[in-house]
Amino acid sequence: MPKISVEVPQELLDDLDDHVGGGGKFVNRSEAIRASIRKTLDQLDEIDARHGRLDDEQ
């Protein structure tokens, strides 16, 4: 799996960390970020579909 590097404001990272680890929704930051990316892409696909911008093959 490729690795990427991003800069994240501390406030956003703190909010993310509230959802990671014992009692959090995610095991680690990577899982949380992957879930966020998937959800964002799904939402963008829905928006594109409403505007007729999606190919039927996707």
C-alpha distances in whole Angstrom, upper triangle without the diagonal:
4,7,10,13,16,20,21,25,26,27,24,22,25,25,22,23,25,23,21,22,25,27,24,22,19,18,16,15,12,13,16,14,12,15,17,15,15,19,20,18,21,23,23,23,26,28,27,29,32,32,32,29,27,27,28,25,22
4,7,10,13,17,19,23,24,26,23,21,25,25,21,22,26,24,22,23,26,28,25,24,20,19,17,16,12,14,16,14,12,16,17,15,16,19,19,18,21,23,23,23,26,27,27,29,32,32,31,28,26,26,28,25,22
4,7,10,14,16,19,21,23,20,18,21,22,19,20,23,22,19,21,25,26,23,22,19,18,15,13,10,13,15,12,12,15,16,14,16,19,19,18,21,23,23,24,27,28,28,30,32,33,33,29,28,28,30,28,25
4,7,10,13,16,18,20,18,16,20,20,17,19,22,21,19,21,25,27,23,22,19,19,16,13,11,14,14,11,11,15,15,13,15,18,17,17,20,22,21,23,26,26,26,28,31,31,31,28,27,28,30,28,25
4,7,10,13,15,18,15,14,17,19,16,17,21,20,19,21,25,26,23,22,19,19,16,13,11,15,15,12,13,16,16,14,17,20,18,19,22,23,22,24,27,27,27,30,32,32,33,30,29,30,32,31,27
4,6,10,12,15,12,11,15,16,14,16,19,19,18,21,24,26,22,22,19,20,16,13,12,15,14,11,13,16,14,13,17,18,17,18,21,21,21,23,26,25,26,29,30,30,32,28,28,30,32,31,27
4,7,9,12,10,10,13,15,14,15,18,19,18,21,25,26,22,22,20,21,17,14,14,17,16,13,16,18,16,15,19,20,18,20,23,23,22,25,28,27,28,31,32,32,33,31,30,32,35,34,30
4,6,8,7,6,10,11,10,12,15,16,16,19,22,23,20,20,18,19,16,12,13,16,14,11,15,16,14,14,18,18,17,19,22,22,22,25,26,26,27,30,31,31,33,30,30,33,35,34,31
4,5,5,6,9,10,11,12,15,16,17,20,23,24,20,21,20,21,18,14,16,19,16,14,18,19,16,17,21,21,19,22,24,23,23,27,28,27,29,32,32,33,35,32,32,35,37,37,33
4,5,5,6,9,10,10,12,15,15,18,21,21,19,20,19,20,17,14,16,18,16,15,19,20,17,19,22,22,21,24,26,25,26,29,30,30,32,34,35,35,38,35,35,38,40,39,36
4,5,5,6,9,10,11,13,15,18,20,20,17,19,18,20,17,14,17,19,16,15,19,19,17,19,22,21,20,23,25,24,25,28,29,28,30,33,33,34,36,34,35,37,39,39,35
4,5,5,6,9,10,11,13,16,19,19,16,16,16,18,15,12,14,16,12,12,15,16,13,15,18,17,16,19,21,20,21,25,25,25,27,30,30,31,33,31,31,34,36,35,32
4,5,5,6,9,10,11,13,17,17,14,15,14,15,12,9,12,14,11,11,14,15,13,15,18,18,17,20,23,22,23,26,27,27,29,31,32,33,35,33,32,35,37,36,32
4,5,5,6,9,10,13,15,15,13,14,14,15,13,11,14,16,13,13,17,17,15,18,21,20,20,23,25,24,26,28,29,29,31,34,34,35,38,36,35,38,39,39,35
4,5,5,7,9,13,15,14,11,12,13,15,13,11,14,15,11,12,16,15,13,16,18,17,17,21,22,21,23,26,26,26,29,31,31,33,35,33,33,35,37,37,33
4,5,6,7,10,13,13,10,10,10,12,10,7,10,11,8,9,12,12,10,13,16,15,15,18,20,20,21,24,25,25,27,29,30,31,33,32,31,33,35,34,30
4,5,5,8,11,11,8,10,9,10,8,7,11,11,9,11,14,14,13,16,18,18,19,22,23,23,25,27,28,29,31,33,34,35,37,35,34,36,38,37,33
4,6,8,10,9,7,9,10,11,11,10,14,13,11,13,16,15,14,18,20,19,20,23,24,23,26,28,28,29,32,33,34,35,37,36,35,37,38,38,34
4,7,9,8,4,5,6,9,9,9,12,11,8,11,13,12,12,15,17,16,17,20,21,21,23,25,26,27,29,31,31,33,35,34,32,35,35,35,31
4,7,8,5,6,5,6,5,6,10,9,7,10,13,12,13,16,17,17,19,21,22,23,25,27,27,29,31,32,33,35,37,35,34,36,36,35,32
4,6,5,7,6,5,6,9,11,11,10,13,15,15,16,19,20,20,22,24,25,26,28,30,31,32,34,35,37,39,40,38,37,38,39,38,34
4,5,8,9,8,10,12,15,14,13,17,18,18,19,22,23,23,25,27,27,28,31,32,33,35,37,38,39,41,42,41,39,41,41,40,37
4,7,9,9,12,14,16,15,14,17,19,17,18,22,22,21,24,26,26,27,30,31,31,33,35,36,37,39,41,40,38,40,40,39,36
4,6,7,9,11,13,11,10,14,15,14,15,18,19,18,20,23,23,23,26,28,28,30,32,33,34,36,37,36,35,37,37,36,33
4,7,9,10,12,10,8,12,13,11,12,15,15,15,17,20,19,20,23,24,25,26,29,29,30,33,34,33,31,33,33,33,29
4,6,7,9,6,6,9,10,9,11,14,14,14,17,19,19,20,23,24,25,27,29,29,31,33,34,33,31,33,33,32,28
4,7,8,7,8,11,12,11,14,16,16,17,20,21,22,23,26,27,28,30,31,32,34,36,37,35,33,35,35,34,30
4,6,6,7,9,10,11,13,15,16,17,19,20,22,23,25,26,28,29,31,32,34,35,36,34,32,34,35,33,30
4,5,5,6,9,10,10,12,14,15,16,18,20,21,22,24,26,27,28,30,32,33,34,32,31,32,33,32,28
4,5,5,6,9,10,11,12,14,15,16,18,20,21,22,24,26,27,28,30,32,32,30,28,30,31,29,25
4,6,5,6,9,10,11,12,14,15,17,18,20,21,23,24,26,27,29,30,31,29,27,29,29,28,24
4,6,5,6,9,10,11,12,14,15,17,18,20,21,23,24,26,27,29,30,28,27,28,29,28,25
4,5,5,6,9,10,10,12,14,15,16,18,20,21,22,24,26,27,28,26,25,26,28,27,23
4,5,5,6,9,10,11,12,14,15,16,18,20,21,22,25,26,27,24,22,24,25,24,20
4,5,5,6,9,10,11,12,14,15,17,19,20,21,23,25,25,24,22,24,24,23,20
4,5,5,6,9,10,11,12,14,15,17,18,20,21,23,24,22,21,23,24,24,20
4,5,5,6,9,10,10,12,14,15,16,18,20,21,22,20,18,20,22,21,17
4,6,5,6,9,10,11,12,14,15,16,19,20,21,19,17,19,19,19,15
4,5,5,6,9,10,11,12,14,15,17,19,20,18,17,19,20,20,16
4,5,5,6,9,10,11,12,14,16,17,18,16,15,18,20,20,16
4,5,5,6,9,10,10,12,14,15,16,14,12,15,16,16,12
4,5,5,6,9,10,10,13,14,15,14,12,14,15,15,12
4,5,5,6,9,10,11,13,14,13,12,16,17,18,14
4,5,5,6,8,10,11,12,10,10,13,15,16,13
4,5,5,6,9,10,10,9,7,10,12,13,9
4,5,5,6,9,10,10,9,12,13,15,12
4,5,5,6,9,8,9,13,14,16,14
4,5,5,6,5,6,9,12,14,12
4,5,5,6,5,9,9,12,11
4,6,8,9,12,13,16,14
4,6,8,11,13,16,15
4,6,8,10,13,13
4,7,10,12,11
4,6,8,7
4,5,6
4,6
4
